Amino acid sequence: GEPTPDEDSQTEIQPELRHSLFLSRLLGLLQERADRTPVLLCLEDLHWADSASLRVLNLLASRVTGARILVVVSVRPEEAANDDTAQLPGMLLSMVRHAHVHQVNLSPLSDTGTRTLVSSCFPREGFTAEFLDLLYRRSGGIPMQTLEYVRFLVQRGVIYEVHGLWINRDPEEEDIPNTVREAIQRRLESLNDAERLLLSLAAVQGHCFSGTLVASTLSQSLTRTLRELEEIGRRTRLLESTERGFRFAHPILADVFCKSLPESVRRHAHVRLAHIIERDDPGNIQSLAHHL
């Protein structure tokens, strides 16, 4: 029932109006779902979100009072170092002022918790207490860092398998890097230039990616591409197979590889992927929109 803006004013207000309509429809959709059944919305790694996504979450936090909606967000504020997320600390502070918003600060794992996490990564293990103590001291009980160290040590042969039992050799202090970023960087050193390019082009798709799209991007056979990806995953544990393709062992790896490409190459890869998707899977609107 709103009057249509005249031609002169339409150009000026259209972006704002479009954004407001989008937010209204998004919140309306969530509310409709919540009216039928409770809704749980989980958002991981908010510190990597763009500014538009942060605005949506901030608005959602102020509108869900009384609705059967639970929003669970994980965030590491110390990772908010880029222009998009510079506003994150202030936004979090404003959100917790709402009575229905609760902030839970998680403490690192204890030494026992770290041992349990490491043990869960292997079917059978017989690690020494000295090795687990060293791993705990270096990781500080932070789960992500613990797992990255484990992957690094498997790749370096400090952790190895004997007749189905995973054990460790006596490690030196220098066997375990001082930081998880150093561990990731040292894992990447084993890749040759062709493998780095392969994973960088795969990372343009994101954390999860299609081997078929990687092969098309490189204009090489699918069999060869899949064989190379499987071999890299087996040797380095930087990625793993899934039912739908592949995924990097951690989203930060996809980010590292993608940003290793020069901006012009990265842009060209996005455009090429969009053309391939448009040709082979035109109904995949979400991927087309992302790459275009």
Salt bridges, closest charged atoms under 4 A:
ASP45 OD1 - HIS47 NE2 3.59
GLU79 OE1 - ARG181 NH2 3.30
ASP133 OD1 - ARG115 NH2 2.67
GLU148 OE2 - ARG151 NH1 2.96
GLU148 OE1 - ARG187 NH1 2.63
GLU173 OE2 - ARG137 NH2 3.44
GLU173 OE1 - ARG138 NH2 2.72
ASP175 OD2 - ARG169 NH1 3.23
GLU182 OE2 - ARG186 NH1 3.49
GLU195 OE1 - ARG235 NH2 2.97
GLU228 OE2 - ARG224 NE 2.99
GLU231 OE2 - ARG234 NH2 2.80
GLU231 OE2 - ARG235 NH1 3.93
GLU240 OE2 - ARG247 NE 2.63
ASP255 OD2 - LYS259 NZ 3.41
GLU263 OE2 - ARG267 NH2 3.06
ASP280 OD1 - ARG279 NE 2.73
